[in-house]
Amino acid sequence: MWNRVLGGLVAAVCLLALLTMSQWQTTPLKVSGFIEANEIRVGSRVGGRVREVFVDEGQLVTKGMKLISLEPFDLEEQAAQAEAVLSQRRAELAKLENGTRPLEVAQAEERLKQLSAVLKKLRNGPREQEIRAAEAALEQATAQLKLASIKQARVESLLTKSAATQEDMDQANSELKVTSASQQVRQAELDLLKAGTRPEEIEEAQAREKEANEAWELQKEGYRLEEKLAARAAVKAAEAAVAALQRQLAELTITSPVDGLIEAVEIEPGDLVGANTPAVSLIDSHELWVRAYVPENHLGIAIGNKVPITVDSFPGREFVGRVTFVARRAEFTPGNVQTPEDRSKQVFRIKVMLDEGRRELRPGMSADVWLGRIQTTESERKRP
């Protein structure tokens, strides 16, 4: 009987000891949250009709991988036209930079000599030989006119005697008119030669000589600096136009900006995609973090603290995370925040970056951040 009593006392003492120990033990603080990642929605700045889709939802992609290609429409023709304009502008600039050719200068000089000779000829007037030749031509025309008059009078006399026909008379009258007109022309030519060159002709020749001289001087001096600057500016404008069209052509192929996972593709070949409109949604797999909320009475954490993280999908395994953000302002407790202790009404949002597990973990998984097991670094322990 005493053994039974003694055994009961021992059992009671053990139960009391266990109860006392359970009161002194505390469960390490943990807060729950969700794993998040950057969602990137990519598209084209030009838009157009979809030519081909290279990826499917859930597919892993690498940076620079083709996602979607668009029809070029008339961009290729515009680019070819811009290239042609650029070539033309560069040729014009090269012409100005190289200056005038020696043959062009020589040609301008010869033109000046020709006009100078014409002006000199006009100033000197007709030569004496020309006047004598004109006088001789006038005497010849006068003699022919006299002969035609005699012939016409003879035919007219014969016609009255019926010794000549009317046809002979008509021919004689015609010859008389021709020789009379020729005599008048020769008389006018002689008068012009004797009168000399008109002042207006000399002034016109002087103006032409001056214009030719200025053209010769311009050819010798080459092109002005302002013309070269304008040509250089035209080349830069054409280069900018070509570069802009090349960028637009590059936008016809939508590529992945990061390594990630395709989350959504809602277009098919033939669909129209607007400019600056997202066409593919992907998740950046380089950075995963847990968004959680810490009660005010447990805000003993600092940026840089390393903490264990557990997820339901991998029981018994811990992933190391690093605190990278602690909110400076409190907010009300979100409805999905859970702690093993009574939650405060005021919490502070934290961001814990995952240093490992980026291949296994997925955005949207629930995760527990064990704040009661913070791993401080050596520098943080020395911090006052």
Contacts in CASP RR format, 6 or more apart in sequence:
PFRMAT RR
TARGET T0000
AUTHOR 0000-0000-0000
METHOD contacts of the structure
MODEL  1
MWNRVLGGLVAAVCLLALLTMSQWQTTPLKVSGFIEANEIRVGSRVGGRV
REVFVDEGQLVTKGMKLISLEPFDLEEQAAQAEAVLSQRRAELAKLENGT
RPLEVAQAEERLKQLSAVLKKLRNGPREQEIRAAEAALEQATAQLKLASI
KQARVESLLTKSAATQEDMDQANSELKVTSASQQVRQAELDLLKAGTRPE
EIEEAQAREKEANEAWELQKEGYRLEEKLAARAAVKAAEAAVAALQRQLA
ELTITSPVDGLIEAVEIEPGDLVGANTPAVSLIDSHELWVRAYVPENHLG
IAIGNKVPITVDSFPGREFVGRVTFVARRAEFTPGNVQTPEDRSKQVFRI
KVMLDEGRRELRPGMSADVWLGRIQTTESERKRP
27 340 0 8 1.000
28 370 0 8 1.000
28 371 0 8 1.000
28 372 0 8 1.000
28 373 0 8 1.000
29 298 0 8 1.000
29 339 0 8 1.000
29 340 0 8 1.000
29 341 0 8 1.000
29 370 0 8 1.000
29 371 0 8 1.000
29 372 0 8 1.000
30 339 0 8 1.000
30 340 0 8 1.000
30 368 0 8 1.000
30 369 0 8 1.000
30 370 0 8 1.000
30 371 0 8 1.000
30 372 0 8 1.000
31 292 0 8 1.000
31 293 0 8 1.000
31 294 0 8 1.000
31 295 0 8 1.000
31 337 0 8 1.000
31 338 0 8 1.000
31 339 0 8 1.000
31 350 0 8 1.000
31 368 0 8 1.000
31 369 0 8 1.000
31 371 0 8 1.000
32 292 0 8 1.000
32 336 0 8 1.000
32 337 0 8 1.000
32 338 0 8 1.000
32 339 0 8 1.000
32 366 0 8 1.000
32 367 0 8 1.000
32 368 0 8 1.000
32 369 0 8 1.000
33 290 0 8 1.000
33 291 0 8 1.000
33 292 0 8 1.000
33 293 0 8 1.000
33 336 0 8 1.000
33 337 0 8 1.000
33 366 0 8 1.000
33 367 0 8 1.000
33 368 0 8 1.000
33 369 0 8 1.000
34 290 0 8 1.000
34 291 0 8 1.000
34 336 0 8 1.000
34 363 0 8 1.000
34 364 0 8 1.000
34 365 0 8 1.000
34 366 0 8 1.000
34 367 0 8 1.000
35 288 0 8 1.000
35 289 0 8 1.000
35 290 0 8 1.000
35 311 0 8 1.000
35 354 0 8 1.000
35 361 0 8 1.000
35 362 0 8 1.000
35 363 0 8 1.000
35 364 0 8 1.000
35 365 0 8 1.000
35 366 0 8 1.000
35 367 0 8 1.000
36 288 0 8 1.000
36 289 0 8 1.000
36 290 0 8 1.000
36 291 0 8 1.000
36 363 0 8 1.000
36 364 0 8 1.000
37 283 0 8 1.000
37 284 0 8 1.000
37 285 0 8 1.000
37 287 0 8 1.000
37 288 0 8 1.000
37 289 0 8 1.000
37 363 0 8 1.000
38 283 0 8 1.000
38 284 0 8 1.000
38 287 0 8 1.000
39 263 0 8 1.000
39 281 0 8 1.000
39 282 0 8 1.000
39 283 0 8 1.000
39 284 0 8 1.000
40 257 0 8 1.000
40 258 0 8 1.000
40 281 0 8 1.000
40 282 0 8 1.000
40 283 0 8 1.000
40 284 0 8 1.000
41 278 0 8 1.000
41 280 0 8 1.000
41 281 0 8 1.000
42 67 0 8 1.000
42 254 0 8 1.000
42 255 0 8 1.000
42 256 0 8 1.000
42 257 0 8 1.000
42 278 0 8 1.000
42 279 0 8 1.000
42 280 0 8 1.000
42 282 0 8 1.000
43 68 0 8 1.000
43 254 0 8 1.000
43 273 0 8 1.000
43 276 0 8 1.000
43 277 0 8 1.000
43 278 0 8 1.000
43 279 0 8 1.000
43 280 0 8 1.000
44 68 0 8 1.000
44 70 0 8 1.000
44 251 0 8 1.000
44 252 0 8 1.000
44 254 0 8 1.000
44 273 0 8 1.000
44 274 0 8 1.000
44 275 0 8 1.000
44 276 0 8 1.000
44 277 0 8 1.000
44 279 0 8 1.000
45 248 0 8 1.000
45 251 0 8 1.000
45 275 0 8 1.000
45 276 0 8 1.000
46 70 0 8 1.000
46 75 0 8 1.000
46 248 0 8 1.000
46 251 0 8 1.000
46 252 0 8 1.000
46 275 0 8 1.000
47 70 0 8 1.000
47 251 0 8 1.000
47 272 0 8 1.000
47 273 0 8 1.000
47 274 0 8 1.000
47 275 0 8 1.000
47 277 0 8 1.000
48 70 0 8 1.000
48 71 0 8 1.000
48 73 0 8 1.000
48 272 0 8 1.000
48 273 0 8 1.000
48 274 0 8 1.000
48 275 0 8 1.000
49 70 0 8 1.000
49 71 0 8 1.000
49 73 0 8 1.000
49 270 0 8 1.000
49 271 0 8 1.000
49 272 0 8 1.000
49 273 0 8 1.000
50 68 0 8 1.000
50 69 0 8 1.000
50 70 0 8 1.000
50 71 0 8 1.000
50 267 0 8 1.000
50 268 0 8 1.000
50 269 0 8 1.000
50 270 0 8 1.000
50 271 0 8 1.000
50 272 0 8 1.000
50 273 0 8 1.000
50 279 0 8 1.000
51 69 0 8 1.000
51 70 0 8 1.000
51 71 0 8 1.000
51 269 0 8 1.000
51 270 0 8 1.000
52 68 0 8 1.000
52 69 0 8 1.000
52 269 0 8 1.000
53 67 0 8 1.000
53 68 0 8 1.000
53 265 0 8 1.000
53 267 0 8 1.000
53 268 0 8 1.000
53 269 0 8 1.000
54 65 0 8 1.000
54 66 0 8 1.000
54 67 0 8 1.000
54 68 0 8 1.000
54 69 0 8 1.000
55 61 0 8 1.000
55 65 0 8 1.000
55 67 0 8 1.000
55 68 0 8 1.000
55 262 0 8 1.000
55 265 0 8 1.000
55 280 0 8 1.000
56 262 0 8 1.000
56 265 0 8 1.000
57 262 0 8 1.000
57 263 0 8 1.000
57 264 0 8 1.000
57 265 0 8 1.000
58 261 0 8 1.000
58 262 0 8 1.000
58 263 0 8 1.000
59 261 0 8 1.000
59 262 0 8 1.000
60 259 0 8 1.000
60 260 0 8 1.000
60 261 0 8 1.000
60 262 0 8 1.000
60 285 0 8 1.000
61 67 0 8 1.000
61 256 0 8 1.000
61 259 0 8 1.000
61 260 0 8 1.000
61 261 0 8 1.000
61 262 0 8 1.000
61 282 0 8 1.000
62 256 0 8 1.000
62 259 0 8 1.000
62 260 0 8 1.000
63 256 0 8 1.000
63 257 0 8 1.000
63 258 0 8 1.000
63 259 0 8 1.000
64 255 0 8 1.000
64 256 0 8 1.000
64 257 0 8 1.000
65 255 0 8 1.000
65 256 0 8 1.000
66 253 0 8 1.000
66 254 0 8 1.000
66 255 0 8 1.000
67 254 0 8 1.000
67 255 0 8 1.000
67 256 0 8 1.000
67 262 0 8 1.000
67 279 0 8 1.000
67 280 0 8 1.000
68 253 0 8 1.000
68 254 0 8 1.000
68 267 0 8 1.000
68 273 0 8 1.000
68 279 0 8 1.000
68 280 0 8 1.000
69 252 0 8 1.000
69 253 0 8 1.000
69 254 0 8 1.000
70 251 0 8 1.000
70 252 0 8 1.000
70 253 0 8 1.000
70 254 0 8 1.000
70 273 0 8 1.000
71 252 0 8 1.000
72 249 0 8 1.000
72 252 0 8 1.000
75 245 0 8 1.000
75 248 0 8 1.000
75 249 0 8 1.000
75 252 0 8 1.000
76 249 0 8 1.000
78 245 0 8 1.000
79 242 0 8 1.000
79 245 0 8 1.000
79 246 0 8 1.000
79 249 0 8 1.000
82 238 0 8 1.000
82 241 0 8 1.000
82 242 0 8 1.000
82 245 0 8 1.000
83 242 0 8 1.000
85 238 0 8 1.000
85 241 0 8 1.000
86 235 0 8 1.000
86 238 0 8 1.000
86 239 0 8 1.000
86 241 0 8 1.000
86 242 0 8 1.000
88 238 0 8 1.000
89 231 0 8 1.000
89 234 0 8 1.000
89 235 0 8 1.000
89 237 0 8 1.000
89 238 0 8 1.000
90 235 0 8 1.000
90 238 0 8 1.000
92 231 0 8 1.000
92 234 0 8 1.000
93 228 0 8 1.000
93 231 0 8 1.000
93 232 0 8 1.000
93 234 0 8 1.000
93 235 0 8 1.000
96 223 0 8 1.000
96 227 0 8 1.000
96 228 0 8 1.000
96 231 0 8 1.000
97 228 0 8 1.000
99 222 0 8 1.000
99 223 0 8 1.000
100 219 0 8 1.000
100 220 0 8 1.000
100 222 0 8 1.000
100 223 0 8 1.000
104 219 0 8 1.000
105 216 0 8 1.000
105 219 0 8 1.000
105 220 0 8 1.000
108 212 0 8 1.000
108 215 0 8 1.000
108 216 0 8 1.000
108 218 0 8 1.000
108 219 0 8 1.000
109 216 0 8 1.000
111 212 0 8 1.000
111 215 0 8 1.000
111 216 0 8 1.000
112 209 0 8 1.000
112 212 0 8 1.000
112 213 0 8 1.000
112 215 0 8 1.000
112 216 0 8 1.000
114 212 0 8 1.000
115 205 0 8 1.000
115 208 0 8 1.000
115 209 0 8 1.000
115 212 0 8 1.000
116 209 0 8 1.000
116 212 0 8 1.000
118 205 0 8 1.000
118 208 0 8 1.000
118 209 0 8 1.000
119 202 0 8 1.000
119 205 0 8 1.000
119 206 0 8 1.000
119 208 0 8 1.000
119 209 0 8 1.000
122 197 0 8 1.000
122 201 0 8 1.000
122 202 0 8 1.000
122 205 0 8 1.000
123 197 0 8 1.000
123 202 0 8 1.000
125 196 0 8 1.000
125 197 0 8 1.000
126 193 0 8 1.000
126 194 0 8 1.000
126 196 0 8 1.000
130 193 0 8 1.000
131 190 0 8 1.000
131 193 0 8 1.000
131 194 0 8 1.000
134 186 0 8 1.000
134 189 0 8 1.000
134 190 0 8 1.000
134 193 0 8 1.000
135 190 0 8 1.000
137 186 0 8 1.000
137 189 0 8 1.000
137 190 0 8 1.000
138 183 0 8 1.000
138 186 0 8 1.000
138 187 0 8 1.000
138 189 0 8 1.000
138 190 0 8 1.000
140 186 0 8 1.000
141 179 0 8 1.000
141 182 0 8 1.000
141 183 0 8 1.000
141 185 0 8 1.000
141 186 0 8 1.000
141 187 0 8 1.000
142 183 0 8 1.000
142 186 0 8 1.000
144 179 0 8 1.000
144 182 0 8 1.000
144 183 0 8 1.000
145 176 0 8 1.000
145 179 0 8 1.000
145 180 0 8 1.000
145 182 0 8 1.000
145 183 0 8 1.000
147 179 0 8 1.000
148 172 0 8 1.000
148 175 0 8 1.000
148 176 0 8 1.000
148 178 0 8 1.000
148 179 0 8 1.000
148 180 0 8 1.000
149 176 0 8 1.000
151 172 0 8 1.000
151 175 0 8 1.000
151 176 0 8 1.000
152 172 0 8 1.000
152 173 0 8 1.000
152 175 0 8 1.000
152 176 0 8 1.000
154 172 0 8 1.000
155 164 0 8 1.000
155 168 0 8 1.000
155 169 0 8 1.000
155 171 0 8 1.000
155 172 0 8 1.000
156 169 0 8 1.000
156 172 0 8 1.000
158 164 0 8 1.000
158 168 0 8 1.000
159 165 0 8 1.000
159 166 0 8 1.000
159 168 0 8 1.000
159 169 0 8 1.000
254 279 0 8 1.000
254 280 0 8 1.000
256 282 0 8 1.000
258 282 0 8 1.000
258 284 0 8 1.000
258 285 0 8 1.000
258 286 0 8 1.000
259 284 0 8 1.000
259 285 0 8 1.000
259 286 0 8 1.000
260 282 0 8 1.000
260 283 0 8 1.000
260 284 0 8 1.000
260 285 0 8 1.000
260 286 0 8 1.000
261 282 0 8 1.000
261 283 0 8 1.000
261 285 0 8 1.000
262 280 0 8 1.000
262 281 0 8 1.000
262 282 0 8 1.000
263 281 0 8 1.000
263 282 0 8 1.000
263 283 0 8 1.000
264 280 0 8 1.000
264 281 0 8 1.000
265 279 0 8 1.000
265 280 0 8 1.000
265 281 0 8 1.000
267 273 0 8 1.000
267 279 0 8 1.000
273 279 0 8 1.000
283 363 0 8 1.000
285 358 0 8 1.000
285 359 0 8 1.000
286 358 0 8 1.000
287 353 0 8 1.000
287 358 0 8 1.000
288 353 0 8 1.000
288 354 0 8 1.000
288 357 0 8 1.000
288 358 0 8 1.000
288 361 0 8 1.000
288 363 0 8 1.000
289 324 0 8 1.000
289 351 0 8 1.000
289 352 0 8 1.000
289 353 0 8 1.000
289 354 0 8 1.000
290 309 0 8 1.000
290 321 0 8 1.000
290 351 0 8 1.000
290 352 0 8 1.000
290 354 0 8 1.000
290 367 0 8 1.000
290 369 0 8 1.000
291 349 0 8 1.000
291 350 0 8 1.000
291 351 0 8 1.000
292 337 0 8 1.000
292 349 0 8 1.000
292 350 0 8 1.000
292 352 0 8 1.000
292 369 0 8 1.000
293 331 0 8 1.000
293 333 0 8 1.000
293 334 0 8 1.000
293 337 0 8 1.000
293 347 0 8 1.000
293 348 0 8 1.000
293 349 0 8 1.000
293 350 0 8 1.000
294 301 0 8 1.000
294 326 0 8 1.000
294 347 0 8 1.000
294 348 0 8 1.000
294 349 0 8 1.000
294 350 0 8 1.000
294 371 0 8 1.000
295 339 0 8 1.000
295 341 0 8 1.000
295 343 0 8 1.000
295 344 0 8 1.000
295 346 0 8 1.000
295 347 0 8 1.000
296 330 0 8 1.000
296 344 0 8 1.000
296 346 0 8 1.000
296 347 0 8 1.000
296 348 0 8 1.000
297 344 0 8 1.000
298 371 0 8 1.000
299 326 0 8 1.000
299 348 0 8 1.000
301 307 0 8 1.000
301 323 0 8 1.000
301 326 0 8 1.000
301 350 0 8 1.000
301 371 0 8 1.000
301 374 0 8 1.000
302 323 0 8 1.000
302 326 0 8 1.000
302 380 0 8 1.000
303 323 0 8 1.000
303 324 0 8 1.000
303 325 0 8 1.000
303 326 0 8 1.000
304 322 0 8 1.000
304 323 0 8 1.000
304 324 0 8 1.000
304 377 0 8 1.000
304 380 0 8 1.000
305 322 0 8 1.000
305 323 0 8 1.000
305 374 0 8 1.000
305 375 0 8 1.000
305 376 0 8 1.000
305 380 0 8 1.000
306 320 0 8 1.000
306 321 0 8 1.000
306 322 0 8 1.000
306 323 0 8 1.000
306 355 0 8 1.000
306 374 0 8 1.000
306 375 0 8 1.000
306 376 0 8 1.000
306 377 0 8 1.000
307 320 0 8 1.000
307 321 0 8 1.000
307 322 0 8 1.000
307 323 0 8 1.000
307 352 0 8 1.000
307 369 0 8 1.000
307 370 0 8 1.000
307 371 0 8 1.000
307 372 0 8 1.000
307 373 0 8 1.000
307 374 0 8 1.000
307 375 0 8 1.000
308 318 0 8 1.000
308 319 0 8 1.000
308 320 0 8 1.000
308 321 0 8 1.000
308 369 0 8 1.000
308 370 0 8 1.000
308 373 0 8 1.000
309 318 0 8 1.000
309 319 0 8 1.000
309 320 0 8 1.000
309 321 0 8 1.000
309 352 0 8 1.000
309 354 0 8 1.000
309 367 0 8 1.000
309 368 0 8 1.000
309 369 0 8 1.000
309 370 0 8 1.000
310 316 0 8 1.000
310 317 0 8 1.000
310 318 0 8 1.000
310 319 0 8 1.000
310 367 0 8 1.000
310 368 0 8 1.000
310 370 0 8 1.000
311 319 0 8 1.000
311 361 0 8 1.000
311 365 0 8 1.000
311 366 0 8 1.000
311 367 0 8 1.000
311 368 0 8 1.000
312 365 0 8 1.000
312 366 0 8 1.000
313 361 0 8 1.000
313 365 0 8 1.000
314 360 0 8 1.000
319 354 0 8 1.000
319 355 0 8 1.000
319 356 0 8 1.000
319 357 0 8 1.000
319 361 0 8 1.000
320 354 0 8 1.000
320 355 0 8 1.000
320 356 0 8 1.000
321 352 0 8 1.000
321 353 0 8 1.000
321 354 0 8 1.000
321 355 0 8 1.000
321 356 0 8 1.000
322 352 0 8 1.000
322 353 0 8 1.000
322 355 0 8 1.000
323 350 0 8 1.000
323 351 0 8 1.000
323 352 0 8 1.000
323 353 0 8 1.000
324 351 0 8 1.000
324 352 0 8 1.000
324 353 0 8 1.000
325 349 0 8 1.000
325 350 0 8 1.000
325 351 0 8 1.000
326 348 0 8 1.000
326 349 0 8 1.000
326 350 0 8 1.000
327 348 0 8 1.000
327 349 0 8 1.000
327 350 0 8 1.000
329 348 0 8 1.000
330 346 0 8 1.000
330 347 0 8 1.000
330 348 0 8 1.000
331 346 0 8 1.000
331 347 0 8 1.000
331 348 0 8 1.000
331 349 0 8 1.000
332 345 0 8 1.000
332 346 0 8 1.000
332 347 0 8 1.000
333 343 0 8 1.000
333 344 0 8 1.000
333 345 0 8 1.000
333 346 0 8 1.000
333 347 0 8 1.000
334 347 0 8 1.000
337 343 0 8 1.000
337 347 0 8 1.000
350 369 0 8 1.000
352 369 0 8 1.000
354 361 0 8 1.000
361 367 0 8 1.000
END
